[in-house]
Amino acid sequence: KKPSKLSLLQRILATWAPPPNLSTSGWAAEFRRLSREASASPGRWRNDKVPYAAEIMDAADDPATEQVVFQKSSQVSGTEVLLNVIGKHAHLDPCAILYLVPKDADGRKFSIKRLAPMIRDTPALSTRFVPAKSRETGNTIDYKKFEGGDITIVGANSPSNLASLPIRLVLSDEDDRQAASSGDEGDPWELAWTRTTTFPNRKGFRVSTPAMLATSRIIPAFEESDKRFFNVPCPHCGQLHAIHRENLRWEKKENGTPKYETVRLICPKCGKGYDDDAKRAAVEDPRSRWIATAPFNGIRGYFLWAAYSPFLTLSEIVAKIHSAMSSGDPAKIQVLFNTVFGEGYEGIMEKIDEAKIVERAETYAAPVPRGVLFLTIGLDTQDDRIEAEVVGWDDAYQSWSIDYKVFPGDPDIPEGKKGSP
């Protein structure tokens, strides 16, 4: 049976019609399907289950936003946010996408376990991507082509893959696990972001759990943003407030273990506590929203830790805190700070016992004590003086302070002129 002229015309017009004006969260709610391999609750995506994720996804639709920074703990759907951004663009706003991960092995894992199942189980995507068993070159583990665009998955350890082809959308996952430099070519994020220069509508997402505070890349990126925190209404006074880890309280038993039945979040406005059920209702409350704490400069920043997650109870969080802190193990404490608090770990600082330092003081019997084999002098240059110390050393690197003097004056002024030492 031949198609009617009307149906043929309708098909032609549908091809030319602009894509539906859907936000990324709206696209996820209508089209995204969660796969069994990646979700304990497969099926239709529900924004109400992780309401804090909606605005982060929709930042991809804001013309005024160039970059999005998401500093987070584990279990708050960071990778799912990126997958929904990929899905919406592949379906309705096709372009060249770069997905940046720490290593090539991480890229293969993401492609096989997260991206491929989403494409397979989301009908709106399965018909747009080159079929997995196709003989075309448009479907490999690290490169997938779809109508009007493609996605390249790159490890930050492969600098050659970060220095070619223009990209409109850069998605960086786990920044703090990426090397500080891609080979000897520099910061992997900067290399990737440079590839977007020719696109006026470029967009970049950086999503990561922090690692060490001193070397973190996601924390300084968040500090350069407008620093948004998710505020929820107090079940008692109704005032909006962000949940910080200082708001989590509990009582202890005589042996120091937590009384889990006493775990509560304390409202900073009225001082009253509320439990898991009330917390969950507060997070899902329509009044809950992200509030920026710094001026907007084209970079949206979002911070979220485990207390907001629907996948962890407050008691489970307290159990993790007690286990790590009571162990005294720096490795366990770092896992707590990174994966639960969503913060960088500073490390354990050694406390100096002043009394023991004083006990080691001695009076020298001579200007240069017996045992000193050679002398060194160290100079500390300041704006208005030079400070000098002479130190004596023996063959075991034991040292004695022999002399200390301060020479006032500006070291930058040539000798003989006013103000010189």
C-alpha positions as CSV (number, residue, x, y, z in Angstrom):
1,K,0.0,0.0,0.0
2,K,1.4,3.4,-1.0
3,P,1.5,6.1,1.6
4,S,-1.0,8.9,1.0
5,K,0.2,12.3,-0.1
6,L,-0.8,13.8,3.2
7,S,1.2,11.3,5.3
8,L,4.3,11.8,3.0
9,L,3.9,15.6,3.5
10,Q,3.6,15.1,7.2
11,R,6.8,13.1,7.3
12,I,8.7,15.8,5.3
13,L,7.4,18.5,7.6
14,A,8.4,16.5,10.7
15,T,11.9,16.3,9.3
16,W,12.2,20.1,8.9
17,A,10.4,20.9,12.3
18,P,12.6,22.3,15.0
19,P,13.4,20.1,18.0
20,P,11.0,20.3,21.0
21,N,11.9,23.1,23.4
22,L,12.8,20.8,26.3
23,S,15.1,21.4,29.1
24,T,17.6,18.7,29.9
25,S,15.7,17.7,33.0
26,G,12.5,17.7,31.0
27,W,14.2,15.5,28.4
28,A,15.3,13.1,31.0
29,A,11.8,12.8,32.5
30,E,10.2,12.2,29.1
31,F,12.8,10.0,27.3
32,R,15.5,8.7,29.6
33,R,15.4,5.0,30.7
34,L,17.6,3.7,33.4
35,S,19.3,0.4,32.6
36,R,19.5,-2.7,34.9
37,E,23.3,-2.7,34.7
38,A,23.6,0.8,36.2
39,S,20.5,1.3,38.5
40,A,18.8,-0.5,41.3
41,S,15.6,1.0,40.0
42,P,15.6,0.5,36.2
43,G,13.0,2.2,34.1
44,R,11.8,5.8,33.6
45,W,14.0,8.5,35.0
46,R,12.4,10.5,37.8
47,N,13.5,14.0,38.6
48,D,11.6,13.9,41.9
49,K,14.0,11.1,43.2
50,V,17.0,13.4,42.9
51,P,15.4,16.9,42.8
52,Y,18.8,18.6,43.3
53,A,20.0,17.3,40.0
54,A,17.4,19.1,37.8
55,E,19.0,22.5,37.9
56,I,22.5,21.1,37.4
57,M,21.3,19.4,34.2
58,D,19.4,22.5,33.1
59,A,22.5,24.6,33.4
60,A,23.4,23.1,30.0
61,D,20.5,25.0,28.5
62,D,21.4,28.4,29.9
63,P,23.0,30.6,27.2
64,A,24.7,32.8,29.9
65,T,26.5,29.8,31.4
66,E,29.7,28.6,29.9
67,Q,30.9,26.2,32.5
68,V,29.3,24.1,35.3
69,V,31.3,22.9,38.2
70,F,29.9,20.1,40.4
71,Q,31.9,19.3,43.6
72,K,30.3,16.3,45.2
73,S,30.5,13.3,47.4
74,S,29.6,9.8,46.2
75,Q,26.1,8.6,45.7
76,V,24.6,11.9,44.4
77,S,24.1,11.0,40.7
78,G,27.0,13.0,39.2
79,T,27.6,10.7,36.3
80,E,23.9,10.4,35.6
81,V,23.7,14.2,35.2
82,L,26.4,13.9,32.5
83,L,24.6,11.0,30.8
84,N,21.4,13.1,30.6
85,V,23.3,16.0,29.1
86,I,24.7,13.6,26.5
87,G,21.3,12.1,25.8
88,K,19.5,15.4,25.4
89,H,22.2,16.7,23.0
90,A,22.4,13.5,21.0
91,H,18.6,13.5,20.6
92,L,17.6,17.2,20.2
93,D,20.7,19.3,19.9
94,P,23.4,17.3,18.2
95,C,27.0,18.4,18.3
96,A,30.6,17.2,18.8
97,I,31.0,16.0,22.5
98,L,34.2,15.2,24.4
99,Y,33.9,13.0,27.5
100,L,37.1,13.3,29.6
101,V,38.0,10.7,32.2
102,P,41.2,10.0,34.2
103,K,42.5,7.1,32.2
104,D,41.7,5.2,29.0
105,A,40.6,2.2,31.1
106,D,38.0,4.5,32.8
107,G,36.7,5.5,29.4
108,R,36.2,1.9,28.3
109,K,34.4,1.1,31.5
110,F,32.1,4.2,31.2
111,S,31.4,3.3,27.5
112,I,30.5,-0.3,28.1
113,K,28.8,-0.1,31.5
114,R,27.0,3.3,31.4
115,L,26.8,4.8,27.9
116,A,26.0,1.8,25.8
117,P,23.2,0.6,28.1
118,M,21.6,4.1,28.1
119,I,21.7,4.1,24.3
120,R,20.2,0.6,24.1
121,D,17.4,1.2,26.6
122,T,16.4,4.7,25.7
123,P,14.3,4.4,22.4
124,A,14.9,8.1,21.5
125,L,18.6,7.4,21.4
126,S,18.8,3.8,20.0
127,T,17.6,4.9,16.6
128,R,20.0,7.9,16.4
129,F,23.3,6.2,17.1
130,V,25.2,4.0,14.6
131,P,24.1,0.4,15.6
132,A,26.6,-1.5,17.8
133,K,27.0,-4.3,15.2
134,S,27.2,-2.0,12.2
135,R,30.2,-2.3,9.9
136,E,30.5,1.4,9.8
137,T,33.4,3.0,11.8
138,G,30.9,5.2,13.8
139,N,30.6,2.8,16.8
140,T,33.7,1.8,18.8
141,I,34.2,1.7,22.5
142,D,35.8,5.2,22.6
143,Y,33.9,6.8,19.7
144,K,30.2,6.8,18.9
145,K,28.6,8.7,16.1
146,F,24.9,9.8,16.0
147,E,22.9,11.9,13.6
148,G,24.4,15.3,13.4
149,G,27.2,14.7,15.9
150,D,29.4,12.3,17.9
151,I,31.0,11.6,21.3
152,T,34.6,10.9,21.8
153,I,35.7,9.3,25.1
154,V,39.3,10.3,26.1
155,G,41.6,9.5,29.0
156,A,43.5,12.5,30.4
157,N,46.6,10.3,30.1
158,S,46.4,10.5,26.2
159,P,47.5,14.1,25.3
160,S,47.3,13.4,21.5
161,N,43.6,12.9,21.8
162,L,43.1,16.3,23.5
163,A,44.8,18.4,20.8
164,S,42.7,17.8,17.6
165,L,39.2,18.5,16.2
166,P,36.9,21.2,17.4
167,I,34.4,20.3,20.2
168,R,31.3,22.2,21.4
169,L,30.5,20.3,24.6
170,V,33.2,19.1,27.1
171,L,32.2,16.8,29.9
172,S,34.9,16.1,32.5
173,D,34.3,13.3,35.0
174,E,36.4,12.9,38.1
175,D,38.8,15.8,37.7
176,D,40.7,15.1,40.9
177,R,41.6,11.6,39.7
178,Q,43.1,13.0,36.4
179,A,46.8,13.7,36.1
180,A,47.9,17.3,36.7
181,S,49.4,17.3,33.2
182,S,48.4,15.3,30.2
183,G,51.9,13.9,29.3
184,D,54.1,17.0,29.1
185,E,51.4,19.1,27.4
186,G,49.7,20.7,30.4
187,D,46.4,20.6,32.3
188,P,44.0,18.1,30.6
189,W,40.9,20.3,31.3
190,E,42.6,23.4,29.7
191,L,43.7,21.3,26.7
192,A,40.1,20.0,26.2
193,W,38.5,23.4,26.8
194,T,40.8,25.0,24.2
195,R,39.1,22.9,21.6
196,T,35.8,24.7,22.2
197,T,37.1,28.2,21.3
198,T,35.4,28.4,17.9
199,F,31.9,27.8,19.3
200,P,30.0,30.8,20.7
201,N,27.6,28.4,22.4
202,R,30.2,26.1,23.9
203,K,29.6,24.4,27.2
204,G,31.8,22.7,29.8
205,F,30.9,20.4,32.8
206,R,33.4,19.5,35.5
207,V,32.1,16.8,37.9
208,S,34.3,15.3,40.6
209,T,34.7,14.1,44.1
210,P,37.7,15.9,45.7
211,A,40.9,14.1,46.7
212,M,43.7,15.8,48.5
213,L,43.1,19.4,49.4
214,A,46.5,20.7,48.4
215,T,46.3,19.2,44.9
216,S,42.6,19.3,44.2
217,R,41.5,20.7,40.8
218,I,37.7,20.6,41.4
219,I,37.9,22.7,44.6
220,P,39.6,25.8,43.0
221,A,37.2,25.5,40.1
222,F,34.3,25.6,42.5
223,E,35.8,28.6,44.3
224,E,35.9,30.5,40.9
225,S,32.1,29.9,40.4
226,D,29.0,31.4,42.0
227,K,29.1,28.6,44.7
228,R,25.6,27.3,44.9
229,F,24.3,25.3,47.9
230,F,21.0,23.3,47.9
231,N,18.7,24.9,50.5
232,V,15.8,23.0,52.1
233,P,12.9,24.2,54.3
234,C,13.1,23.4,58.0
235,P,10.2,21.0,58.9
236,H,9.6,23.1,62.1
237,C,10.1,26.8,61.2
238,G,10.0,26.6,57.4
239,Q,13.1,28.7,56.9
240,L,15.4,27.7,54.0
241,H,18.9,26.5,54.9
242,A,21.7,24.6,53.4
243,I,22.6,21.3,55.1
244,H,26.3,21.3,56.3
245,R,28.0,18.5,58.1
246,E,28.1,20.7,61.2
247,N,24.3,20.4,61.3
248,L,24.6,16.6,61.8
249,R,24.3,15.7,65.5
250,W,24.0,12.6,67.6
251,E,24.5,11.3,71.1
252,K,27.1,8.7,72.2
253,K,27.0,5.7,74.5
254,E,29.4,5.2,77.4
255,N,31.8,3.3,75.2
256,G,31.9,6.1,72.6
257,T,29.8,4.5,69.9
258,P,26.9,6.5,68.5
259,K,23.3,6.2,69.6
260,Y,21.9,5.9,66.1
261,E,18.4,6.5,67.2
262,T,19.4,10.0,68.3
263,V,20.9,11.1,64.9
264,R,19.3,14.4,63.7
265,L,20.0,17.3,61.4
266,I,19.8,20.6,63.3
267,C,18.1,23.6,61.7
268,P,20.6,26.6,62.0
269,K,17.6,29.0,62.1
270,C,15.5,27.6,64.9
271,G,17.8,25.0,66.5
272,K,15.3,22.1,66.3
273,G,16.3,18.7,65.0
274,Y,14.7,16.5,62.3
275,D,15.2,12.9,61.2
276,D,15.7,11.0,58.0
277,D,12.0,11.0,56.9
278,A,11.8,14.7,57.5
279,K,15.1,15.3,55.7
280,R,13.9,13.3,52.7
281,A,10.6,15.3,52.6
282,A,12.5,18.6,52.9
283,V,14.9,17.8,50.0
284,E,11.8,16.8,47.8
285,D,9.8,19.9,48.9
286,P,9.0,22.2,46.0
287,R,10.4,25.1,48.0
288,S,13.9,23.6,48.0
289,R,16.3,25.3,45.6
290,W,19.9,26.1,44.8
291,I,21.1,29.5,46.2
292,A,24.3,31.1,44.9
293,T,26.7,32.6,47.5
294,A,29.0,34.5,45.1
295,P,28.5,36.7,42.0
296,F,27.8,34.9,38.7
297,N,30.6,35.2,36.2
298,G,29.6,32.7,33.6
299,I,30.5,29.7,35.8
300,R,27.8,27.9,37.9
301,G,29.1,26.0,40.8
302,Y,27.3,23.3,42.8
303,F,28.3,21.6,46.0
304,L,26.5,18.5,47.4
305,W,27.5,16.0,50.0
306,A,26.0,12.7,51.2
307,A,23.4,14.0,53.6
308,Y,21.3,15.0,50.5
309,S,21.5,11.6,48.9
310,P,18.4,9.4,48.8
311,F,20.7,6.3,48.8
312,L,22.2,6.9,52.3
313,T,20.5,7.3,55.7
314,L,21.8,9.8,58.3
315,S,22.6,6.8,60.6
316,E,24.7,5.2,57.8
317,I,26.6,8.5,57.4
318,V,27.3,8.7,61.2
319,A,28.4,5.0,61.1
320,K,31.0,5.9,58.4
321,I,32.1,9.0,60.4
322,H,32.6,6.9,63.6
323,S,34.4,4.1,61.8
324,A,36.9,6.4,60.1
325,M,37.6,8.8,63.0
326,S,37.9,6.1,65.7
327,S,40.3,4.1,63.5
328,G,42.8,7.0,63.3
329,D,43.8,5.6,59.9
330,P,44.6,8.5,57.5
331,A,43.5,6.5,54.5
332,K,40.1,5.8,56.0
333,I,39.7,9.4,57.1
334,Q,40.5,10.6,53.6
335,V,37.8,8.3,52.2
336,L,35.4,9.8,54.7
337,F,36.2,13.4,53.7
338,N,36.2,12.7,50.0
339,T,33.3,10.3,49.5
340,V,30.9,11.4,52.3
341,F,31.7,15.0,53.0
342,G,32.6,15.9,49.4
343,E,35.6,17.8,50.7
344,G,39.3,17.7,50.1
345,Y,41.5,15.9,52.7
346,E,44.2,18.0,54.3
347,G,46.0,15.1,56.0
348,I,47.0,14.7,59.6
349,M,49.3,17.5,60.8
350,E,51.9,16.5,63.4
351,K,51.5,18.4,66.6
352,I,54.7,19.8,68.0
353,D,55.3,19.4,71.7
354,E,56.8,22.8,72.7
355,A,58.0,21.4,76.1
356,K,60.1,18.8,74.3
357,I,61.7,21.4,72.1
358,V,62.6,23.6,75.1
359,E,64.2,20.5,76.8
360,R,66.6,20.2,73.9
361,A,68.0,23.7,74.3
362,E,71.7,23.8,75.4
363,T,74.3,26.4,76.4
364,Y,77.5,26.3,74.3
365,A,80.8,26.3,76.2
366,A,82.5,28.1,73.3
367,P,81.4,30.4,70.3
368,V,81.8,27.3,68.1
369,P,81.1,24.1,70.0
370,R,83.5,21.1,69.8
371,G,82.3,18.8,67.0
372,V,81.5,21.5,64.5
373,L,83.4,20.7,61.3
374,F,82.2,23.5,59.0
375,L,80.0,26.6,59.0
376,T,77.2,27.8,56.6
377,I,75.4,31.1,56.4
378,G,71.8,31.5,55.3
379,L,70.3,34.9,54.2
380,D,66.6,35.8,54.2
381,T,65.9,38.9,52.1
382,Q,63.0,41.1,53.1
383,D,61.8,44.4,51.8
384,D,63.5,46.4,54.5
385,R,66.2,44.1,55.8
386,I,68.4,41.1,55.4
387,E,68.4,38.5,58.2
388,A,71.5,36.2,58.4
389,E,72.2,33.1,60.4
390,V,75.5,31.2,60.8
391,V,75.1,27.4,61.4
392,G,77.7,24.9,62.4
393,W,77.5,21.3,61.3
394,D,79.2,18.0,62.2
395,D,79.6,14.9,60.1
396,A,76.2,13.5,61.2
397,Y,74.3,16.6,60.1
398,Q,73.8,17.7,63.7
399,S,73.6,21.5,63.8
400,W,74.3,24.4,66.1
401,S,73.1,28.0,65.7
402,I,76.4,30.0,65.9
403,D,75.3,33.6,65.2
404,Y,72.2,35.6,64.0
405,K,72.2,39.2,62.8
406,V,69.7,41.6,61.1
407,F,71.0,44.2,58.6
408,P,68.3,46.9,58.1
409,G,67.8,48.6,54.8
410,D,66.2,48.0,51.3
411,P,68.2,45.3,49.5
412,D,67.0,46.7,46.1
413,I,68.8,50.1,46.6
414,P,72.4,50.1,45.2
415,E,75.3,50.2,47.6
416,G,76.2,53.7,48.9
417,K,72.8,55.3,48.3
418,K,70.4,56.3,51.0
419,G,68.8,53.4,52.8
420,S,71.4,50.8,51.8
421,P,72.7,48.5,54.6
